[in-house]
Amino acid sequence: MSGLRPFALHRAESVEEASRLVAERGDEAMLYAGGTELLLLLKLGFVRPRWLIDVKRVPGLGEIAARDGDLVIGATVTHRQVERSPVARARCPLVAGVARHVANVRVRSVGTVGGNLAFADPHSDLATLFLAFDARVTLQSAAATRELPLADFVLGSYETARRDEELLTQARLRPWPAGAAGAYVKFGVHERPTLGVAVALFPNGGPGRVGAARVALGCVGPRPERLGRVEDALRGCDPEEIGRRAGELGALAAEQADPADDLHGSAEYKRDMTRVFTERALALAAARMQGRSPDARYPHAVVV
């Protein structure tokens, strides 16, 4: 590990200022918020910027709010803030619960939601979970603002649709309707999970059957993805049927998954883990839809 090379730190006072600075200085400048991922890259010598543009003090980026029916999380909000936020707990309690299990408390106290999404680490809890909330991200520059679905923003491992002069300023999540039930299960012995599965089951106008479902799989491949075939198979099912068919649906998830070999395991291993933990997440969400809270403790797994 090499030492840090000298760099200048500029504290931007607005999105427009940060955008102009990055545009003017090109590849020699990088945006900086929590810095948990960036600091590691700097120490390893993988990036060598001459300027860091600190956006932590930009007004509005550190807020969590309920707005137009959505939960809006500013880019510089930390995982710890999400975990403790009364607004997040009220609007999207699963998000607050998962935030409590991101990495460790040191990372959660410094690392930011915007930095996590913009870095596009393939082993991201938030990028996987947020797909189950139809998340969109806002990208802003000095010249324009645009919004993208998270599914279109994350293109691959460490690759996003963000342009060089743009800042990711917020994520918008659509809270689930009344009567919905869900679960998030992640597996791994390291701070970066080997696998994450998020499930949401929405009632069909009332209790009893699933009208729509969201099943998101992440950390096994280059980017998180929704499992459309599994979602289609869940429509019209009642919770007891989901419990009975959880093994079959887990196998369907494994068929649709696109795992990649890496230090966390082989593609074959991850496909099998996809089957196992999708089955468990579906069974848990179905039980919760019935008002039950079954014991769900698995070795090296976190269940929320």
C-alpha positions as CSV (number, residue, x, y, z in Angstrom):
1,M,0.0,0.0,0.0
2,S,1.5,3.3,-1.1
3,G,1.3,6.6,0.8
4,L,-1.2,9.4,-0.1
5,R,0.0,11.8,-2.8
6,P,-0.5,15.5,-2.0
7,F,-3.8,17.0,-3.2
8,A,-5.8,20.2,-2.7
9,L,-9.2,20.0,-1.0
10,H,-11.9,22.4,-2.1
11,R,-15.1,22.7,-0.1
12,A,-17.9,23.5,-2.5
13,E,-20.8,25.7,-1.3
14,S,-23.3,24.6,-4.0
15,V,-24.0,21.9,-6.5
16,E,-23.3,24.4,-9.3
17,E,-19.9,25.2,-7.9
18,A,-18.9,21.6,-7.4
19,S,-20.1,20.8,-11.0
20,R,-18.0,23.7,-12.5
21,L,-14.9,22.7,-10.6
22,V,-15.1,19.1,-11.7
23,A,-15.8,20.1,-15.3
24,E,-12.9,22.5,-15.3
25,R,-10.3,20.2,-13.8
26,G,-11.4,17.0,-15.6
27,D,-9.7,13.7,-14.6
28,E,-7.5,15.5,-12.0
29,A,-10.5,16.2,-9.8
30,M,-12.8,13.9,-7.8
31,L,-15.9,14.5,-5.8
32,Y,-15.7,13.7,-2.1
33,A,-18.3,13.1,0.6
34,G,-17.8,10.4,3.2
35,G,-14.6,9.1,1.5
36,T,-14.8,5.5,2.8
37,E,-14.3,4.0,-0.6
38,L,-12.2,6.9,-2.0
39,L,-9.6,6.8,0.8
40,L,-8.9,3.1,0.1
41,L,-8.4,3.8,-3.6
42,L,-6.1,6.7,-2.7
43,K,-4.0,4.6,-0.4
44,L,-3.7,1.8,-2.9
45,G,-2.6,4.3,-5.6
46,F,-5.5,3.4,-7.9
47,V,-6.6,7.0,-8.2
48,R,-4.3,10.1,-8.0
49,P,-6.4,13.2,-8.1
50,R,-4.8,16.6,-7.7
51,W,-8.1,18.1,-6.3
52,L,-10.8,16.7,-4.1
53,I,-14.1,18.5,-4.3
54,D,-15.8,18.2,-0.8
55,V,-19.6,18.3,-1.1
56,K,-20.5,17.6,2.5
57,R,-21.4,21.2,3.2
58,V,-23.6,21.7,0.1
59,P,-27.0,22.8,1.4
60,G,-29.9,20.3,1.0
61,L,-27.7,17.2,0.4
62,G,-27.8,16.1,4.0
63,E,-31.6,15.9,4.4
64,I,-34.0,13.0,4.8
65,A,-37.6,14.0,4.1
66,A,-41.1,12.7,3.0
67,R,-41.9,14.6,-0.2
68,D,-44.7,14.0,-2.8
69,G,-45.3,10.6,-1.3
70,D,-41.7,9.5,-1.6
71,L,-38.9,9.1,0.9
72,V,-36.1,11.4,-0.3
73,I,-32.6,10.7,1.0
74,G,-29.9,13.4,0.2
75,A,-26.6,12.3,-1.2
76,T,-24.5,13.2,1.9
77,V,-26.8,11.5,4.4
78,T,-24.8,8.8,6.2
79,H,-26.0,5.2,6.7
80,R,-26.1,6.0,10.4
81,Q,-28.5,8.8,9.8
82,V,-30.8,6.6,7.8
83,E,-30.7,4.0,10.5
84,R,-31.8,6.5,13.1
85,S,-34.1,8.7,11.0
86,P,-37.8,8.8,12.3
87,V,-38.9,9.7,8.8
88,A,-37.1,6.6,7.2
89,R,-38.5,4.4,9.9
90,A,-42.0,5.6,9.4
91,R,-42.0,5.6,5.6
92,C,-39.6,2.7,4.7
93,P,-38.8,0.8,7.9
94,L,-37.0,-2.0,6.0
95,V,-34.5,0.7,4.7
96,A,-33.8,1.9,8.2
97,G,-33.4,-1.7,9.3
98,V,-31.0,-2.6,6.6
99,A,-28.9,0.6,7.1
100,R,-28.2,-0.7,10.6
101,H,-26.3,-3.7,9.1
102,V,-24.2,-1.9,6.5
103,A,-20.5,-2.7,7.1
104,N,-19.6,-1.6,10.6
105,V,-20.5,1.4,12.8
106,R,-17.4,3.3,11.8
107,V,-18.3,3.0,8.1
108,R,-22.0,3.8,8.8
109,S,-21.1,7.0,10.7
110,V,-19.0,8.3,7.8
111,G,-20.1,6.6,4.6
112,T,-22.9,8.3,2.6
113,V,-25.9,7.0,0.6
114,G,-24.9,9.0,-2.5
115,G,-21.3,7.9,-2.3
116,N,-22.4,4.2,-2.0
117,L,-24.7,4.4,-5.0
118,A,-22.3,6.5,-7.1
119,F,-19.3,4.2,-6.4
120,A,-21.4,1.2,-7.7
121,D,-19.6,-1.4,-5.7
122,P,-21.2,-4.7,-6.9
123,H,-21.5,-5.8,-3.2
124,S,-23.8,-2.9,-2.1
125,D,-26.7,-3.5,0.2
126,L,-28.4,-0.3,-0.7
127,A,-28.3,-0.7,-4.5
128,T,-30.0,-4.1,-4.1
129,L,-32.5,-3.0,-1.5
130,F,-33.5,0.2,-3.2
131,L,-34.6,-1.7,-6.3
132,A,-37.4,-3.1,-4.2
133,F,-38.6,0.5,-3.6
134,D,-38.5,1.6,-7.3
135,A,-35.7,4.0,-6.4
136,R,-34.7,6.9,-8.7
137,V,-31.6,9.1,-8.4
138,T,-31.3,12.8,-9.2
139,L,-28.2,13.9,-11.2
140,Q,-27.5,17.6,-11.2
141,S,-24.9,19.8,-12.9
142,A,-24.4,23.5,-13.3
143,A,-26.4,23.3,-16.5
144,A,-29.2,20.7,-16.0
145,T,-31.0,18.3,-13.7
146,R,-32.2,14.8,-14.7
147,E,-33.7,11.8,-12.9
148,L,-33.0,8.1,-13.7
149,P,-34.3,4.9,-12.3
150,L,-31.6,3.3,-10.2
151,A,-31.8,0.2,-12.5
152,D,-30.7,2.5,-15.3
153,F,-28.1,4.3,-13.3
154,V,-26.0,1.4,-12.2
155,L,-24.5,0.0,-15.4
156,G,-22.0,-2.5,-14.0
157,S,-19.2,-3.0,-11.5
158,Y,-18.0,0.5,-10.5
159,E,-19.8,1.9,-13.6
160,T,-22.8,4.3,-13.6
161,A,-24.6,6.6,-16.0
162,R,-23.4,9.7,-14.1
163,R,-21.6,12.2,-16.4
164,D,-18.3,13.7,-15.2
165,E,-19.8,17.1,-14.4
166,E,-22.8,15.7,-12.6
167,L,-23.4,15.2,-8.9
168,L,-25.8,12.5,-7.6
169,T,-27.8,14.7,-5.2
170,Q,-30.6,12.5,-3.9
171,A,-32.3,9.1,-4.1
172,R,-36.2,8.9,-4.1
173,L,-37.9,5.8,-2.8
174,R,-41.5,4.9,-3.2
175,P,-42.9,3.6,0.1
176,W,-44.9,0.3,0.0
177,P,-48.7,0.4,0.2
178,A,-50.6,-0.7,3.3
179,G,-50.7,-4.4,3.7
180,A,-47.4,-5.0,1.9
181,A,-44.7,-7.2,3.5
182,G,-41.1,-7.8,2.7
183,A,-37.7,-8.9,3.8
184,Y,-34.0,-8.4,3.1
185,V,-31.6,-11.3,3.6
186,K,-27.9,-11.0,3.0
187,F,-25.2,-13.6,3.3
188,G,-21.4,-13.3,3.8
189,V,-18.6,-13.4,6.3
190,H,-17.1,-10.1,5.2
191,E,-18.3,-6.5,5.5
192,R,-19.2,-6.7,1.8
193,P,-21.9,-9.3,1.4
194,T,-21.6,-12.2,-1.0
195,L,-25.3,-12.1,-1.7
196,G,-28.3,-9.9,-1.0
197,V,-32.0,-10.6,-1.7
198,A,-34.8,-8.0,-1.2
199,V,-38.5,-9.1,-1.5
200,A,-41.7,-7.1,-1.4
201,L,-45.2,-8.6,-1.7
202,F,-48.1,-6.2,-2.3
203,P,-51.7,-7.3,-1.7
204,N,-54.2,-7.3,-4.5
205,G,-56.5,-4.6,-3.2
206,G,-56.6,-6.2,0.2
207,P,-55.2,-9.1,2.2
208,G,-55.1,-12.7,0.9
209,R,-53.3,-12.6,-2.4
210,V,-50.3,-11.0,-4.1
211,G,-51.2,-8.4,-6.6
212,A,-47.6,-7.4,-7.4
213,A,-44.1,-8.4,-6.2
214,R,-40.6,-7.1,-6.3
215,V,-37.7,-9.4,-6.0
216,A,-34.2,-7.9,-6.3
217,L,-30.9,-9.8,-6.3
218,G,-27.5,-8.2,-5.7
219,C,-23.9,-8.8,-4.8
220,V,-23.6,-12.0,-7.0
221,G,-22.9,-10.2,-10.3
222,P,-21.7,-6.9,-11.7
223,R,-25.0,-5.1,-10.8
224,P,-28.2,-5.7,-8.9
225,E,-31.2,-6.7,-10.8
226,R,-34.9,-7.4,-10.5
227,L,-35.9,-11.0,-11.0
228,G,-38.9,-10.5,-13.3
229,R,-39.7,-14.2,-13.8
230,V,-39.9,-14.7,-10.1
231,E,-42.1,-11.6,-9.7
232,D,-44.5,-12.8,-12.4
233,A,-44.7,-16.2,-10.8
234,L,-45.7,-14.6,-7.5
235,R,-48.7,-12.7,-8.8
236,G,-52.0,-14.2,-7.7
237,C,-50.4,-16.4,-5.1
238,D,-51.6,-16.4,-1.5
239,P,-49.0,-16.4,1.3
240,E,-49.4,-20.1,2.1
241,E,-48.9,-21.0,-1.5
242,I,-45.7,-18.9,-1.6
243,G,-44.4,-20.8,1.4
244,R,-45.1,-24.1,-0.3
245,R,-43.5,-23.0,-3.5
246,A,-40.6,-21.2,-2.0
247,G,-38.1,-23.9,-3.1
248,E,-39.4,-23.8,-6.7
249,L,-39.3,-20.0,-6.8
250,G,-35.8,-20.1,-5.4
251,A,-34.7,-22.4,-8.2
252,L,-36.3,-20.0,-10.7
253,A,-34.3,-17.1,-9.2
254,A,-31.1,-19.2,-9.6
255,E,-31.9,-19.7,-13.3
256,Q,-32.4,-16.0,-13.9
257,A,-29.3,-14.9,-11.9
258,D,-26.1,-13.9,-13.7
259,P,-23.4,-14.5,-11.1
260,A,-19.7,-13.8,-11.6
261,D,-16.6,-15.4,-10.2
262,D,-14.8,-13.2,-7.7
263,L,-13.0,-13.4,-4.3
264,H,-16.4,-13.9,-2.6
265,G,-17.0,-17.2,-4.5
266,S,-17.5,-18.9,-7.8
267,A,-20.4,-18.3,-10.0
268,E,-21.7,-21.8,-9.4
269,Y,-21.5,-21.3,-5.6
270,K,-23.3,-17.9,-5.9
271,R,-26.1,-19.5,-8.0
272,D,-26.7,-22.1,-5.4
273,M,-26.7,-19.4,-2.7
274,T,-29.2,-17.4,-4.8
275,R,-31.6,-20.4,-4.7
276,V,-31.2,-21.0,-1.0
277,F,-31.6,-17.4,0.2
278,T,-34.3,-16.4,-2.3
279,E,-36.3,-19.3,-1.0
280,R,-35.7,-18.1,2.6
281,A,-36.5,-14.5,1.9
282,L,-39.8,-15.4,0.1
283,A,-40.9,-17.7,2.9
284,L,-40.1,-15.0,5.4
285,A,-42.0,-12.2,3.5
286,A,-45.0,-14.6,3.0
287,A,-45.1,-15.3,6.7
288,R,-45.0,-11.6,7.5
289,M,-47.8,-11.0,5.1
290,Q,-49.9,-13.3,7.3
291,G,-48.8,-11.4,10.4
292,R,-46.4,-14.1,11.6
293,S,-42.8,-13.5,12.5
294,P,-41.0,-16.9,12.2
295,D,-37.5,-17.5,13.6
296,A,-35.1,-16.7,10.8
297,R,-31.6,-17.0,12.1
298,Y,-29.1,-18.4,9.6
299,P,-25.3,-18.8,10.0
300,H,-23.3,-15.9,8.5
301,A,-26.6,-14.3,7.3
302,V,-28.4,-11.1,8.3
303,V,-32.2,-11.0,8.1
304,V,-34.1,-7.7,8.2
